[in-house]
Amino acid sequence: MSDYLKQFGEDLKKNVPGYIAVAVTEIKSGISYYSNSAVASFDPELASAFNLEVVKAKLNAISALGLNETIDDIMINLSSQIHIIDVADNNEYFIYLAVDSTKANLGMTKALLNKYKKEITKKL
């Protein structure tokens, strides 16, 4: 599995314009299965740990409202970055991706994340 995740990270770095960092994190435990950053000062595991609270809050809100819905993704737009939290359909993990907002192609980025999310779900 670690070889697959390493390849996943390399593919993102190569194919996502403005790539900053990525982490694949288990929702239940908060453990990151994989993380990588192109920026030395950006810690994707720390960012993922804080964003885990965002995911849990949204899952709790969906449950409290009695909605029969799943989270596809959560986007957080900062002044120079976009953070995408792509939650697996089974709610077991999420992919956290940070990109430079001036270089990112969101359509391509989200398409790649959806592809990888399905493949990672099969392997986890």
N, C-alpha and C positions, 0 to 999 in steps of 0.2 A: 504494500500500500504506500509506503513512504516513497518508493521510486515513482509511483504514479503521481503522487502529490508534488514531488519535486519537478516532474515534467509539466504538470499543471502550472506551477509557478513560473517556470521558464517560458511556457507558451504565453502566459499573461504578460510577462515582461516584454516579450518580443512583439506581441500583437495588439497590445492596448496602448494607444497613444496617451502620454502623460502619466503612465504607471508610476505610482509612488510606493504602495505596499499592499500586501494581501495576508490574510490569515483564514484558516479553516478551523472553526471552533465548535466544540460540542456544547449544546445548550444546557443539558442537565448538569454537567460537571464544571463547565467553563474552561476545560482543557483545550488548548490549541493543538490540533494534529499537525499543522504546518503553518509556518509564517515566513515571510520574506519582505525585505524592504530595499528599495533602491536609494533611499535617503538614510544615511547613518543615524541621524538624530530622530528619526520616526520609528517608534517601537510598535509594530503591528499587534503584538500580543497584548500590550497594555491598552491600546486603542480598542482591541477586540473585547477585552475584559469589561471596559466601561460600556461598550455598545451592547454587550450581553444584557445589561440591565434594561436597555431600550427594548430589546427583543422580548424579554420576559414581561415587561410592563405592557407591551402591545398584545402579547398572547393572553395575559390576564384580562385586559380590557375586552378582547374578543369573547372570552369565556363569560365574563360578567354580563355582557350585553346579550348573551345567548345567540351570538351569530354563528352560523354554519359556514365560516369562511377560513381560509388559510392566508398567511402572509406570503406574498410573492417576493417583494423586496421593500426596503425602506431606504429612501435617499435623504441624505443630509447635505444641503448646499452651504458651503462656507464661502468666504469672499474669494479664495483662490483654489479651493479644493472641492471635490465632490466625494462623499463617502457613501458607498452602496453596501447595504447589508442584505444579502440574498439568502433567504431562509429556505431550507429544504422542505419539500412537501410533507415529509413525515415529522417535521418540527424537531429533529434530533440534532441538527447542526446548522451553522450558517457560514457563508463565505463573506468575509469583510474585505472590501476593496477600497483603497483611496487612490484618487487620480487628480491630476492637475486640471482644473476646470477650463483653462485656456487652451489645452491640447486634446482633451478627451472627446471622443466620438461616442456619445451615450448609446446610440442605437447598436453600434458594433459591440460595445462593451457589454451591454445587457444581453445581447444574443450569445456572446461567448460565455458569460456567466451562467445563463440558462442551460447551455450545452454541458458545461462542466458540472453543474449542480446535479443534473440527471445521472451523469457518469459516476460521480463521487457517491451518490446515494446507493448505486448498485454495488459499489466496492466496500462501503462501510458496514 
